[in-house]
């Protein structure tokens, strides 16, 4: 951010152009593959991840075993019923995620996609709510819809005969939706309850980062509790099955399930901390503060002469201008480095330049996420930075943005 009391400063020059750099804008961690596109909701793509097919097969197998005890007359058809249950259950999870998406869109928050995965689903919302109240509402609406669905299925039990296929399916959907609601209400990130806790701490302290830290550490404690407590609860029959003998395979499966759940919660809590820290420092990335001073040169100017002018002016960038003085292209830093010094008097700067496009013309006041999005949308090694009136301010090197990004992320949280 510009901390000069609102005054616009010229970029300082402390070296000659030609220093090598990565030449690319910093990127967020690559997101996982979207999977199979199932459709769009208000323009938001809905994907089914490959891992969903694994959990669908697991649900089909486990629920099929339950049906064999309750409705043995079904025979092999029980697996078709179980598969229907798996699809219906994830349709309920999709409703849960759609609730988040609707509220996010009403809050003018962009949603990248909805993805159904191994353990539930996720709505990838690109920005945070502006207030803790909105954050609380955005988080709470998902479990609320799961509770509503669970209640609706519970009421529907009166419409079907117990011990029948519809009765077993509706009972299963009642229990599963209530479990989804209760599990998501647990007060730790990355669960919805953790986001609600974050909103409460944010409201009390006035600091969103404090809320994130508190909810993330509660999430990590929750992960440890799941890892230790879930096998104990199932082994003692607290979660059902009391009086049934628990064999070694059941114990291993319970421990494996607990380990997977704990790993997902622990990793999600850590990622929440990392993303919050990133967003906290993004405003430090300002085009104006990172811009290099530039000198105008004509296309036929020898590179050696252009570099001499830049050094005299204390500039670190070269802008190629037309006879009227209007900028037309930017001399690429990497291209300068590639020209041996003895050849520079014979090489014109025009052959080392890239044309200025609308995408590579960056407002000086652009900062934070908007700056990174602009650079990601229009990849280049250099960008022309302009004032509101169109006057040239300087040149922004993508390598400088990358270094500033890494430096900002290395600083401790405020």
C-alpha positions as CSV (number, residue, x, y, z in Angstrom):
1,X,0.0,0.0,0.0
2,X,1.1,3.5,-0.6
3,X,2.0,5.0,2.8
4,X,3.2,8.4,1.5
5,X,0.2,10.3,2.9
6,X,-1.7,10.1,-0.4
7,X,1.1,11.6,-2.5
8,X,2.1,9.8,-5.6
9,X,5.8,9.0,-5.7
10,X,7.9,8.2,-8.7
11,X,9.5,4.8,-8.8
12,X,13.1,4.8,-7.6
13,X,15.9,3.4,-9.8
14,X,18.8,1.7,-8.1
15,X,20.4,-0.3,-10.8
16,X,20.7,-0.9,-14.5
17,X,18.1,-3.1,-16.4
18,X,19.1,-6.6,-17.4
19,X,19.0,-8.4,-14.1
20,X,17.6,-11.9,-14.6
21,X,14.4,-12.8,-12.9
22,X,11.7,-15.5,-13.0
23,X,9.6,-13.2,-15.2
24,X,6.2,-14.6,-14.2
25,X,3.5,-13.5,-11.7
26,X,3.2,-15.4,-8.4
27,X,0.6,-18.1,-8.6
28,X,-1.7,-19.6,-6.0
29,X,-1.2,-23.3,-5.4
30,X,-2.5,-25.3,-8.3
31,X,-6.0,-26.4,-7.7
32,X,-6.8,-30.1,-8.1
33,X,-8.5,-31.4,-11.2
34,X,-12.1,-30.5,-11.4
35,X,-13.2,-34.0,-12.4
36,X,-16.4,-34.7,-14.3
37,X,-18.5,-31.6,-15.1
38,X,-22.1,-32.3,-14.2
39,X,-23.6,-28.9,-15.0
40,X,-23.7,-25.3,-13.9
41,X,-25.7,-23.4,-11.2
42,X,-26.0,-19.7,-11.8
43,X,-22.9,-20.0,-13.9
44,X,-20.9,-21.9,-11.3
45,X,-19.6,-25.2,-12.6
46,X,-20.4,-28.4,-10.6
47,X,-17.8,-31.1,-10.7
48,X,-17.7,-34.7,-9.4
49,X,-14.1,-35.5,-8.4
50,X,-12.8,-39.0,-9.3
51,X,-12.6,-39.8,-5.5
52,X,-16.4,-39.6,-5.4
53,X,-16.7,-42.8,-7.4
54,X,-14.5,-44.5,-4.8
55,X,-16.7,-43.4,-1.9
56,X,-19.8,-44.2,-3.8
57,X,-18.5,-47.8,-4.2
58,X,-17.7,-47.9,-0.5
59,X,-21.2,-46.6,0.5
60,X,-22.8,-49.1,-1.9
61,X,-20.8,-52.0,-0.3
62,X,-21.4,-50.9,3.3
63,X,-25.1,-50.0,2.9
64,X,-25.6,-53.2,0.9
65,X,-24.4,-55.2,3.8
66,X,-26.8,-53.4,6.1
67,X,-29.7,-54.1,3.6
68,X,-28.8,-57.8,3.6
69,X,-29.6,-58.0,7.3
70,X,-32.8,-55.8,7.1
71,X,-34.2,-56.9,3.7
72,X,-32.5,-60.3,2.9
73,X,-35.1,-60.9,0.2
74,X,-33.6,-58.3,-2.1
75,X,-30.6,-60.6,-2.9
76,X,-28.2,-59.0,-5.4
77,X,-30.6,-56.1,-6.0
78,X,-29.6,-54.7,-2.7
79,X,-26.5,-53.2,-4.3
80,X,-28.6,-51.3,-6.8
81,X,-30.6,-49.9,-3.9
82,X,-27.4,-49.0,-2.1
83,X,-26.0,-47.2,-5.2
84,X,-29.3,-45.2,-5.3
85,X,-28.8,-44.3,-1.7
86,X,-25.2,-43.1,-2.4
87,X,-26.4,-40.9,-5.2
88,X,-29.3,-39.5,-3.2
89,X,-27.0,-38.8,-0.2
90,X,-24.6,-36.9,-2.4
91,X,-27.5,-35.0,-3.9
92,X,-28.2,-33.9,-0.4
93,X,-24.6,-32.8,0.0
94,X,-24.9,-30.9,-3.3
95,X,-28.0,-29.0,-1.8
96,X,-25.8,-28.2,1.2
97,X,-23.1,-26.7,-1.1
98,X,-25.7,-24.9,-3.3
99,X,-26.9,-23.1,-0.2
100,X,-23.4,-21.8,0.4
101,X,-23.2,-20.7,-3.2
102,X,-26.5,-18.9,-3.3
103,X,-25.6,-16.8,-0.2
104,X,-22.1,-16.2,-1.6
105,X,-23.5,-14.9,-4.9
106,X,-25.9,-12.7,-3.0
107,X,-23.0,-11.2,-1.2
108,X,-21.3,-10.5,-4.5
109,X,-18.6,-13.1,-3.7
110,X,-17.3,-15.0,-6.8
111,X,-17.6,-18.8,-6.6
112,X,-15.0,-20.7,-8.7
113,X,-16.8,-24.0,-8.6
114,X,-18.6,-26.6,-6.6
115,X,-16.9,-30.0,-6.2
116,X,-18.2,-33.3,-4.8
117,X,-15.3,-35.2,-3.3
118,X,-14.4,-38.2,-1.2
119,X,-15.8,-36.7,2.1
120,X,-18.6,-34.5,1.1
121,X,-18.3,-31.4,-1.1
122,X,-16.8,-27.9,-1.2
123,X,-17.8,-24.5,-2.6
124,X,-14.7,-22.7,-3.7
125,X,-15.4,-19.1,-2.8
126,X,-12.7,-16.8,-4.0
127,X,-13.1,-13.9,-1.6
128,X,-14.1,-13.5,2.1
129,X,-17.2,-11.9,3.4
130,X,-16.9,-8.2,4.2
131,X,-18.3,-8.5,7.8
132,X,-18.4,-11.2,10.5
133,X,-22.2,-11.3,10.3
134,X,-22.1,-12.1,6.6
135,X,-19.4,-14.7,7.3
136,X,-21.5,-16.4,9.9
137,X,-24.6,-16.5,7.6
138,X,-22.5,-17.9,4.8
139,X,-21.2,-20.7,7.0
140,X,-24.5,-21.5,8.8
141,X,-26.7,-21.8,5.8
142,X,-25.1,-25.1,4.7
143,X,-25.8,-27.0,8.0
144,X,-29.2,-25.4,8.2
145,X,-30.2,-26.8,4.8
146,X,-28.9,-30.3,5.9
147,X,-31.0,-30.0,9.1
148,X,-34.0,-29.0,7.0
149,X,-33.4,-32.0,4.7
150,X,-33.0,-34.3,7.6
151,X,-36.3,-33.0,9.1
152,X,-38.1,-33.4,5.8
153,X,-37.0,-37.0,5.4
154,X,-38.0,-37.7,9.0
155,X,-41.5,-36.4,8.3
156,X,-41.6,-38.5,5.2
157,X,-41.1,-41.6,7.3
158,X,-44.8,-41.4,8.2
159,X,-45.7,-41.8,4.5
160,X,-43.9,-45.1,3.9
161,X,-44.2,-48.5,5.5
162,X,-41.3,-49.5,7.8
163,X,-39.2,-52.4,6.7
164,X,-39.6,-51.6,3.0
165,X,-37.1,-50.3,0.5
166,X,-38.5,-46.7,0.6
167,X,-38.6,-46.9,4.4
168,X,-35.0,-47.9,4.7
169,X,-33.8,-45.4,2.1
170,X,-35.7,-42.5,3.8
171,X,-34.5,-43.5,7.2
172,X,-30.9,-43.6,5.9
173,X,-31.2,-40.2,4.3
174,X,-32.7,-38.8,7.5
175,X,-29.7,-40.0,9.6
176,X,-27.1,-39.1,7.0
177,X,-28.3,-35.5,6.6
178,X,-28.5,-35.0,10.3
179,X,-25.0,-36.4,10.7
180,X,-23.8,-34.0,7.9
181,X,-25.3,-31.1,9.8
182,X,-24.0,-32.0,13.2
183,X,-20.5,-32.8,11.8
184,X,-20.3,-29.5,9.9
185,X,-21.4,-27.6,13.0
186,X,-18.3,-28.8,14.9
187,X,-16.4,-25.5,15.8
188,X,-13.2,-26.0,13.9
189,X,-11.9,-25.1,10.5
190,X,-12.3,-26.1,7.8
191,X,-15.8,-27.1,8.8
192,X,-18.7,-24.7,8.7
193,X,-18.8,-24.6,12.5
194,X,-15.2,-23.4,12.4
195,X,-16.1,-20.6,10.0
196,X,-19.0,-19.6,12.4
197,X,-16.5,-19.6,15.3
198,X,-14.1,-17.5,13.2
199,X,-17.0,-15.0,12.6
200,X,-17.7,-14.8,16.3
201,X,-14.0,-14.2,17.3
202,X,-13.8,-11.7,14.4
203,X,-16.8,-9.8,15.8
204,X,-15.4,-9.8,19.3
205,X,-11.8,-8.8,18.5
206,X,-12.4,-6.8,15.3
207,X,-9.6,-8.8,13.6
208,X,-10.5,-11.5,11.0
209,X,-7.0,-13.0,11.4
210,X,-7.6,-13.6,15.1
211,X,-10.8,-15.5,14.3
212,X,-9.0,-17.6,11.7
213,X,-6.1,-18.5,14.1
214,X,-8.6,-19.5,16.9
215,X,-10.8,-21.5,14.6
216,X,-7.9,-23.2,12.9
217,X,-6.3,-24.3,16.2
218,X,-9.7,-25.6,17.4
219,X,-9.9,-27.5,14.1
220,X,-6.5,-29.1,14.8
221,X,-7.6,-30.1,18.3
222,X,-10.7,-31.5,16.7
223,X,-8.6,-33.6,14.3
224,X,-6.7,-35.1,17.2
225,X,-10.0,-35.8,19.0
226,X,-11.4,-37.5,15.9
227,X,-8.2,-39.6,15.5
228,X,-8.4,-40.9,19.1
229,X,-12.1,-40.7,19.9
230,X,-13.8,-42.1,16.9
231,X,-12.3,-45.6,17.2
232,X,-13.1,-45.6,20.9
233,X,-16.7,-44.6,20.4
234,X,-17.3,-47.2,17.8
235,X,-15.5,-49.9,19.8
236,X,-17.5,-49.2,22.9
237,X,-20.8,-49.1,20.9
238,X,-21.5,-45.5,21.7
239,X,-22.2,-44.8,18.0
240,X,-24.4,-47.9,17.6
241,X,-23.8,-51.6,17.4
242,X,-23.6,-52.1,21.2
243,X,-23.4,-55.7,22.1
244,X,-22.0,-56.8,18.8
245,X,-18.6,-58.4,18.7
246,X,-16.0,-56.2,17.1
247,X,-13.4,-58.1,15.1
248,X,-10.0,-57.1,14.0
249,X,-11.1,-55.9,10.6
250,X,-13.7,-53.6,12.0
251,X,-11.1,-52.1,14.4
252,X,-8.7,-51.5,11.5
253,X,-11.4,-49.9,9.3
254,X,-12.5,-47.6,12.2
255,X,-8.9,-46.5,12.8
256,X,-8.4,-45.9,9.0
257,X,-11.6,-43.9,8.8
258,X,-10.6,-41.8,11.8
259,X,-7.1,-41.2,10.4
260,X,-8.5,-40.0,7.0
261,X,-11.0,-37.7,8.7
262,X,-8.4,-36.4,11.1
263,X,-6.0,-35.8,8.2
264,X,-8.6,-33.9,6.2
265,X,-9.5,-31.7,9.1
266,X,-5.9,-31.0,10.2
267,X,-4.9,-30.2,6.6
268,X,-7.9,-28.0,6.0
269,X,-7.2,-26.0,9.2
270,X,-3.6,-25.5,8.1
271,X,-4.7,-24.4,4.6
272,X,-7.2,-21.9,6.2
273,X,-4.3,-20.3,8.1
274,X,-2.1,-20.2,5.0
275,X,-4.8,-18.6,2.8
276,X,-5.8,-16.1,5.5
277,X,-2.1,-15.1,5.9
278,X,-1.8,-14.7,2.1
279,X,-4.9,-12.5,2.0
280,X,-3.6,-10.4,4.9
281,X,-0.5,-9.5,3.0
282,X,-1.9,-9.1,-0.5
283,X,-2.6,-5.3,0.0
284,X,1.2,-4.9,0.4
285,X,1.5,-5.7,-3.3
286,X,0.8,-2.4,-5.0
287,X,1.7,-1.7,-8.7
288,X,2.7,1.9,-7.8
289,X,5.2,0.8,-5.1
290,X,6.7,-1.9,-7.3
291,X,7.1,0.0,-10.5
292,X,10.5,0.6,-12.1
293,X,11.4,4.0,-13.5
294,X,11.6,3.9,-17.3
295,X,13.1,6.0,-20.0
296,X,11.6,6.4,-23.5
297,X,13.6,5.3,-26.5
298,X,12.8,5.1,-30.2
299,X,12.7,1.7,-31.9
300,X,15.9,2.1,-33.8
301,X,17.9,3.2,-30.8
302,X,20.9,0.8,-30.2
303,X,20.7,-1.2,-27.0
304,X,24.0,0.2,-25.7
305,X,22.8,3.8,-26.1
306,X,19.4,2.9,-24.5
307,X,21.1,1.3,-21.5
308,X,23.4,4.4,-21.2
309,X,20.4,6.7,-21.0
310,X,18.7,4.4,-18.5
311,X,21.8,4.4,-16.2
312,X,22.1,8.2,-16.4
313,X,18.5,8.6,-15.4
314,X,18.7,5.9,-12.7
315,X,16.1,3.9,-14.5
316,X,15.7,0.1,-14.7
317,X,13.3,-0.2,-17.7
318,X,13.0,0.9,-21.3
319,X,9.8,1.9,-23.1
320,X,9.8,2.1,-26.9
321,X,7.9,5.1,-28.2
322,X,6.7,6.2,-31.6
323,X,7.7,9.5,-33.2
324,X,4.9,11.3,-31.2
325,X,6.2,10.0,-27.9
326,X,3.4,7.5,-27.3
327,X,4.5,4.1,-25.8
328,X,4.2,1.2,-28.3
329,X,6.2,-1.6,-26.7
330,X,8.4,-2.6,-23.7
331,X,11.9,-3.9,-24.0
332,X,12.1,-7.3,-22.4
333,X,14.5,-7.7,-19.5
334,X,15.3,-11.3,-20.4
335,X,16.0,-10.2,-24.0
336,X,18.5,-7.6,-22.8
337,X,20.4,-10.3,-20.8
338,X,20.6,-12.5,-23.8
339,X,22.5,-10.0,-25.9
340,X,26.3,-10.1,-25.4
341,X,27.8,-6.8,-24.4
342,X,30.0,-6.5,-27.5
343,X,26.8,-6.9,-29.7
344,X,24.7,-4.3,-28.0
345,X,25.8,-1.3,-30.1
346,X,24.5,-3.2,-33.2
347,X,21.2,-4.4,-31.8
348,X,18.2,-2.1,-32.0
349,X,15.8,-2.1,-29.0
350,X,12.8,-2.6,-31.2
351,X,13.8,-6.2,-31.8
352,X,13.9,-6.9,-28.1
353,X,10.5,-5.4,-27.3
354,X,7.0,-6.8,-26.8
355,X,4.0,-4.9,-27.9
356,X,1.9,-3.1,-25.4
357,X,-1.7,-4.5,-25.3
358,X,-4.7,-3.5,-23.2
359,X,-3.9,-6.5,-20.9
360,X,-0.3,-5.3,-20.3
361,X,-1.4,-1.8,-19.5
362,X,-1.8,-1.7,-15.7
363,X,-3.3,1.2,-13.6
364,X,-0.8,2.5,-11.0
365,X,-3.3,2.1,-8.2
366,X,-4.0,-1.6,-8.8
367,X,-3.0,-3.7,-5.8
368,X,-3.7,-6.9,-3.9
369,X,-5.8,-9.7,-5.4
370,X,-6.8,-7.5,-8.3
371,X,-3.2,-7.0,-9.3
372,X,-2.4,-10.7,-9.2
373,X,-5.6,-11.5,-11.1
374,X,-4.6,-9.0,-13.8
375,X,-1.2,-10.5,-14.1
376,X,-2.5,-14.0,-14.2
377,X,-5.1,-13.1,-16.8
378,X,-2.5,-11.5,-19.1
379,X,0.9,-13.3,-18.6
380,X,3.9,-11.2,-19.6
381,X,7.3,-10.4,-18.2
382,X,6.8,-6.6,-18.2
383,X,3.7,-4.3,-17.9
384,X,3.3,-0.6,-18.6
385,X,2.0,1.2,-15.5
386,X,-0.1,4.2,-16.2
387,X,-1.8,7.0,-14.2
388,X,-5.6,7.6,-14.3
389,X,-5.1,10.2,-17.1
390,X,-3.1,7.7,-19.2
391,X,0.3,9.2,-18.5
392,X,3.1,6.7,-18.3
393,X,4.2,6.0,-14.7
394,X,6.8,3.3,-15.3
395,X,7.2,-0.4,-15.9
396,X,6.2,-3.2,-13.7
397,X,8.3,-6.4,-13.9
398,X,6.5,-9.6,-13.1
399,X,9.7,-10.8,-11.4
400,X,9.5,-7.9,-8.9
401,X,5.9,-8.8,-8.1
402,X,7.0,-12.4,-7.5
403,X,9.8,-11.4,-5.1
404,X,7.5,-9.0,-3.2
405,X,4.9,-11.7,-2.9
406,X,7.4,-14.2,-1.4
407,X,8.8,-11.5,0.9
408,X,5.3,-10.6,2.1
409,X,4.4,-14.2,2.8
410,X,7.6,-14.7,4.8
411,X,6.7,-11.9,7.2
412,X,4.8,-13.0,10.4
413,X,1.1,-12.3,10.6
414,X,0.1,-8.9,12.0
